[in-house]
């Protein structure tokens, strides 16, 4: 009886088995800046998600005579407060900032998802099959990587915005994008085109990362066992290769969120992105150029969210990199 009790106590002394995602989260929590950044981004996403309920004014509501009101100004007719003041047309900056955040963050998020899917697919096919398939796909990737991305983004964006019907987009996609970004269908076309431009040039690093991971996995025992059981190449790629190679892709996607937020803002700032009156952080920043010497706080209103998102996503990516590293000590 005593021996049985001792064996039970020894079993209880063994550490409990943790699921992989629980282990990753425990490691991620140790990165304080990543946790703070995650909290900041959750708050921003929630604010933009409830933009209609939070914004005190309509996004294009113009009040004649209330131009460049200072932050905290009260509208005499209605008693509503302009928390961040008004712009050169009398539109409430706080309301536009929230709606702009919803559009900018949605563009960045959808661009990351689409580019990651393309990159993962091409990289997995290239790494698994090798040979001429690998050579062809990787030469294409290397060719596009040698081209400076910003000039290409500007050229393609300018061409598509001048001829928005050049790429046929299904009506249901425009309606879905309009609901996500609180836009009319005709306005959603601009945002969808920018998403396609960003995603179309953003999958290259994901493809290289996935290819490298698949090359290291394709000669593993579990792959040989799957082949011996008669599994085809597509099944092995989807069932075994991609799930076991997602760690660097997740880190790359989190870092790319920062890049896409900045890229969308840069395109809109330079006049090649989403155009007025649709609000984005980029075109709101561009609209302050002519007045920033007289009112230096104006660029900070759209500039601060861009800075915070970029910094937060980089810290989150850094935390995920540490949490997903199998060589990290527990």
C-alpha positions as CSV (number, residue, x, y, z in Angstrom):
1,X,0.0,0.0,0.0
2,X,2.8,2.4,0.9
3,X,4.6,1.6,-2.4
4,X,1.4,2.3,-4.3
5,X,1.0,5.7,-2.6
6,X,4.7,6.5,-3.3
7,X,4.1,5.7,-7.0
8,X,1.1,7.9,-7.2
9,X,2.9,10.8,-5.5
10,X,5.8,10.4,-8.0
11,X,3.3,10.6,-10.9
12,X,1.9,13.8,-9.4
13,X,5.4,15.2,-9.3
14,X,5.8,15.0,-13.0
15,X,5.1,18.3,-14.9
16,X,1.7,18.4,-16.6
17,X,1.8,18.3,-20.3
18,X,1.0,21.6,-22.1
19,X,-0.4,22.1,-25.5
20,X,1.9,23.8,-28.0
21,X,-0.2,26.9,-28.2
22,X,-0.4,27.2,-24.4
23,X,3.4,26.9,-24.3
24,X,3.8,29.6,-27.0
25,X,1.5,32.0,-25.1
26,X,3.4,31.4,-21.8
27,X,6.7,32.3,-23.6
28,X,5.0,35.3,-25.3
29,X,3.8,36.7,-21.9
30,X,7.5,37.0,-20.8
31,X,8.0,39.6,-23.5
32,X,6.6,42.7,-21.7
33,X,6.8,45.1,-24.6
34,X,5.0,42.6,-26.8
35,X,2.2,42.2,-24.3
36,X,1.8,45.9,-24.0
37,X,1.9,46.3,-27.8
38,X,-0.8,43.5,-28.1
39,X,-3.0,45.4,-25.7
40,X,-2.5,48.7,-27.6
41,X,-3.5,47.0,-30.9
42,X,-6.5,45.2,-29.3
43,X,-7.7,48.6,-28.1
44,X,-7.2,50.2,-31.6
45,X,-9.0,47.3,-33.3
46,X,-11.9,47.6,-30.9
47,X,-12.2,51.3,-31.4
48,X,-12.2,51.0,-35.2
49,X,-14.6,48.0,-35.0
50,X,-17.2,50.1,-33.3
51,X,-16.4,53.3,-35.3
52,X,-20.1,54.0,-36.0
53,X,-21.0,53.8,-32.3
54,X,-17.9,55.8,-31.0
55,X,-17.6,58.6,-33.6
56,X,-19.6,61.6,-32.5
57,X,-19.9,62.9,-36.1
58,X,-20.4,61.5,-39.5
59,X,-17.2,60.9,-41.4
60,X,-18.1,63.6,-44.1
61,X,-20.2,65.9,-42.0
62,X,-19.2,69.5,-42.8
63,X,-19.9,72.4,-40.5
64,X,-19.7,75.7,-42.3
65,X,-17.5,78.2,-40.5
66,X,-16.0,75.7,-38.1
67,X,-12.7,75.5,-39.8
68,X,-9.6,74.4,-37.9
69,X,-11.3,74.4,-34.5
70,X,-8.9,73.6,-31.7
71,X,-9.1,70.2,-29.8
72,X,-11.9,70.2,-27.3
73,X,-14.0,72.8,-29.1
74,X,-17.8,72.6,-28.5
75,X,-20.2,73.0,-31.4
76,X,-22.6,75.8,-30.4
77,X,-25.6,74.5,-32.3
78,X,-25.6,70.9,-31.0
79,X,-23.3,71.0,-28.0
80,X,-21.2,68.1,-29.4
81,X,-17.4,68.2,-28.7
82,X,-14.7,68.1,-31.4
83,X,-12.2,66.1,-29.3
84,X,-9.4,66.6,-31.8
85,X,-10.7,69.7,-33.5
86,X,-11.7,70.1,-37.2
87,X,-9.9,70.2,-40.5
88,X,-9.9,72.7,-43.3
89,X,-13.4,71.8,-44.3
90,X,-14.9,71.8,-40.9
91,X,-15.0,67.9,-40.6
92,X,-14.4,66.4,-37.1
93,X,-10.9,65.0,-37.0
94,X,-11.6,62.4,-34.3
95,X,-14.4,60.8,-36.2
96,X,-12.4,60.8,-39.4
97,X,-9.4,59.3,-37.5
98,X,-11.5,56.4,-36.3
99,X,-13.0,55.6,-39.7
100,X,-9.5,56.0,-41.3
101,X,-8.1,53.5,-38.8
102,X,-10.7,51.0,-39.8
103,X,-9.8,51.4,-43.5
104,X,-6.1,51.4,-43.0
105,X,-6.0,48.5,-40.6
106,X,-8.4,46.4,-42.8
107,X,-6.2,47.1,-45.9
108,X,-3.1,46.0,-44.0
109,X,-4.7,42.9,-42.5
110,X,-6.2,41.7,-45.8
111,X,-3.0,42.4,-47.6
112,X,-1.1,40.3,-45.0
113,X,-3.6,37.4,-45.3
114,X,-3.6,37.3,-49.1
115,X,0.2,37.7,-49.5
116,X,0.9,35.0,-46.9
117,X,-1.5,32.6,-48.6
118,X,0.2,33.2,-52.0
119,X,3.7,33.0,-50.5
120,X,3.1,29.9,-48.5
121,X,1.5,28.1,-51.5
122,X,4.3,29.0,-53.9
123,X,7.1,28.4,-51.4
124,X,5.7,25.0,-50.4
125,X,5.4,23.8,-54.0
126,X,8.8,25.1,-54.8
127,X,10.5,23.4,-51.9
128,X,8.7,20.1,-52.0
129,X,9.0,19.4,-55.8
130,X,12.4,21.0,-56.4
131,X,14.0,20.6,-59.8
132,X,12.9,22.9,-62.6
133,X,9.8,23.9,-60.6
134,X,12.0,25.2,-57.8
135,X,14.3,26.9,-60.2
136,X,11.5,28.6,-62.2
137,X,9.6,29.9,-59.1
138,X,12.7,31.1,-57.2
139,X,14.1,32.9,-60.2
140,X,10.8,34.8,-60.5
141,X,10.9,35.6,-56.8
142,X,14.5,36.8,-57.0
143,X,13.8,38.9,-60.0
144,X,11.0,40.8,-58.2
145,X,13.1,41.2,-55.1
146,X,15.8,43.0,-57.1
147,X,13.3,45.7,-58.1
148,X,12.8,48.6,-55.6
149,X,9.3,48.1,-54.2
150,X,8.2,51.7,-53.6
151,X,8.6,52.9,-57.3
152,X,6.7,49.8,-58.5
153,X,4.0,50.3,-56.0
154,X,3.6,53.9,-57.1
155,X,3.5,53.0,-60.8
156,X,1.0,50.2,-60.5
157,X,-1.2,52.2,-58.1
158,X,-1.2,55.2,-60.4
159,X,-2.1,53.0,-63.4
160,X,-4.9,51.2,-61.5
161,X,-6.4,54.3,-60.0
162,X,-6.6,56.0,-63.4
163,X,-8.3,52.9,-64.9
164,X,-10.1,51.2,-62.0
165,X,-11.9,48.8,-64.3
166,X,-8.6,47.3,-65.6
167,X,-8.9,44.5,-63.1
168,X,-12.4,43.0,-62.9
169,X,-13.5,42.6,-59.3
170,X,-16.6,40.5,-58.5
171,X,-19.5,42.5,-57.1
172,X,-19.8,40.4,-53.9
173,X,-16.1,41.1,-53.0
174,X,-16.7,44.8,-53.4
175,X,-19.8,44.6,-51.2
176,X,-17.9,42.5,-48.6
177,X,-15.0,45.0,-48.6
178,X,-17.5,47.9,-48.3
179,X,-19.1,46.3,-45.2
180,X,-15.7,45.7,-43.6
181,X,-14.5,49.2,-44.2
182,X,-17.8,51.1,-43.9
183,X,-17.6,52.2,-47.5
184,X,-20.0,52.4,-50.5
185,X,-19.4,49.8,-53.2
186,X,-18.0,52.4,-55.6
187,X,-15.6,53.6,-52.9
188,X,-14.6,50.1,-51.9
189,X,-13.1,49.5,-55.3
190,X,-10.1,51.8,-54.5
191,X,-9.4,50.0,-51.3
192,X,-9.6,46.6,-53.0
193,X,-7.2,47.7,-55.7
194,X,-4.7,48.9,-53.1
195,X,-5.0,45.6,-51.3
196,X,-4.3,43.7,-54.5
197,X,-1.3,45.9,-55.3
198,X,0.2,45.5,-51.8
199,X,-0.4,41.7,-51.6
200,X,0.7,41.2,-55.2
201,X,4.2,42.4,-54.3
202,X,4.3,41.3,-50.7
203,X,4.4,37.5,-50.9
204,X,8.0,37.2,-51.9
205,X,9.6,36.9,-48.5
206,X,6.9,34.5,-47.3
207,X,7.6,32.2,-50.3
208,X,11.4,32.2,-49.5
209,X,10.7,31.4,-45.9
210,X,8.3,28.6,-46.7
211,X,10.6,27.1,-49.3
212,X,13.5,27.0,-46.8
213,X,11.4,25.3,-44.2
214,X,10.0,22.7,-46.6
215,X,13.5,21.9,-47.9
216,X,14.5,21.1,-44.3
217,X,11.3,19.0,-43.7
218,X,10.9,17.0,-47.0
219,X,13.5,14.3,-46.1
220,X,12.1,13.8,-42.6
221,X,10.8,10.4,-41.5
222,X,7.2,11.4,-41.3
223,X,7.3,12.6,-44.9
224,X,8.8,9.3,-46.0
225,X,6.1,7.5,-44.0
226,X,3.3,9.5,-45.7
227,X,4.8,8.6,-49.1
228,X,5.0,4.9,-48.2
229,X,1.3,5.0,-47.2
230,X,0.4,6.3,-50.7
231,X,-0.2,10.0,-49.9
232,X,0.1,12.4,-52.8
233,X,2.2,15.5,-53.0
234,X,-0.7,17.9,-52.4
235,X,-1.8,16.0,-49.3
236,X,1.7,15.9,-47.9
237,X,2.1,19.7,-48.5
238,X,-1.2,20.6,-47.0
239,X,-1.3,18.1,-44.1
240,X,2.4,17.9,-43.1
241,X,4.6,20.5,-44.7
242,X,2.7,23.8,-44.2
243,X,1.5,23.1,-40.6
244,X,5.1,22.2,-39.5
245,X,6.6,25.3,-41.2
246,X,4.2,28.0,-40.0
247,X,6.3,29.4,-37.2
248,X,8.4,31.8,-39.3
249,X,5.4,32.6,-41.5
250,X,3.5,33.8,-38.4
251,X,6.4,36.0,-37.3
252,X,6.8,37.4,-40.9
253,X,3.1,38.1,-41.1
254,X,3.1,40.1,-37.8
255,X,6.1,42.1,-39.0
256,X,4.5,42.7,-42.4
257,X,1.4,44.2,-40.7
258,X,3.7,47.1,-39.7
259,X,5.1,47.3,-43.3
260,X,1.6,47.4,-44.9
261,X,0.3,50.0,-42.5
262,X,3.3,52.3,-43.5
263,X,3.1,51.3,-47.2
264,X,-0.6,52.2,-47.4
265,X,0.0,55.5,-45.6
266,X,2.9,56.3,-47.9
267,X,0.8,55.6,-51.0
268,X,-2.1,57.7,-49.8
269,X,0.3,60.4,-48.5
270,X,1.9,60.7,-52.0
271,X,-1.5,60.8,-53.7
272,X,-1.3,57.3,-55.2
273,X,-3.4,55.4,-52.7
274,X,-7.0,55.8,-51.5
275,X,-8.3,59.2,-52.4
276,X,-10.3,61.8,-50.6
277,X,-13.1,62.0,-49.4
278,X,-12.4,58.4,-48.2
279,X,-10.4,58.9,-45.0
280,X,-7.2,57.0,-44.4
281,X,-4.3,57.8,-42.1
282,X,-2.1,58.5,-45.1
283,X,-4.3,61.0,-46.9
284,X,-5.2,62.7,-43.6
285,X,-1.5,63.2,-43.0
286,X,-1.1,64.5,-46.6
287,X,-3.9,67.0,-46.1
288,X,-2.0,68.6,-43.1
289,X,1.1,69.6,-45.2
290,X,-0.1,73.0,-46.2
291,X,-1.0,74.0,-42.6
292,X,1.6,72.2,-40.5
293,X,3.7,75.4,-40.0
294,X,0.8,77.3,-38.5
295,X,-0.7,74.4,-36.7
296,X,2.1,71.9,-35.9
297,X,-0.2,69.6,-33.9
298,X,-2.2,68.6,-37.0
299,X,0.3,66.1,-38.5
300,X,0.4,64.4,-35.1
301,X,-3.3,63.4,-35.2
302,X,-2.9,60.9,-38.1
303,X,0.8,60.4,-37.6
304,X,0.7,59.1,-34.1
305,X,-1.5,56.1,-34.9
306,X,0.8,55.1,-37.8
307,X,3.8,55.3,-35.5
308,X,2.0,53.3,-32.7
309,X,0.8,50.6,-35.1
310,X,4.2,50.2,-36.7
311,X,6.0,50.1,-33.3
312,X,3.4,47.7,-31.8
313,X,3.4,45.2,-34.7
314,X,7.2,45.1,-34.6
315,X,7.3,44.3,-30.9
316,X,4.6,41.7,-31.3
317,X,6.6,40.1,-34.1
318,X,9.7,40.1,-31.9
319,X,7.7,38.5,-29.1
320,X,6.3,35.8,-31.4
321,X,9.8,35.1,-32.8
322,X,11.0,34.4,-29.2
323,X,7.9,32.4,-28.3
324,X,7.9,30.2,-31.4
325,X,11.7,29.5,-31.2
326,X,12.0,25.8,-30.3
327,X,15.6,26.5,-29.0
328,X,14.3,28.8,-26.3
329,X,14.6,27.6,-22.8
330,X,11.3,27.1,-21.0
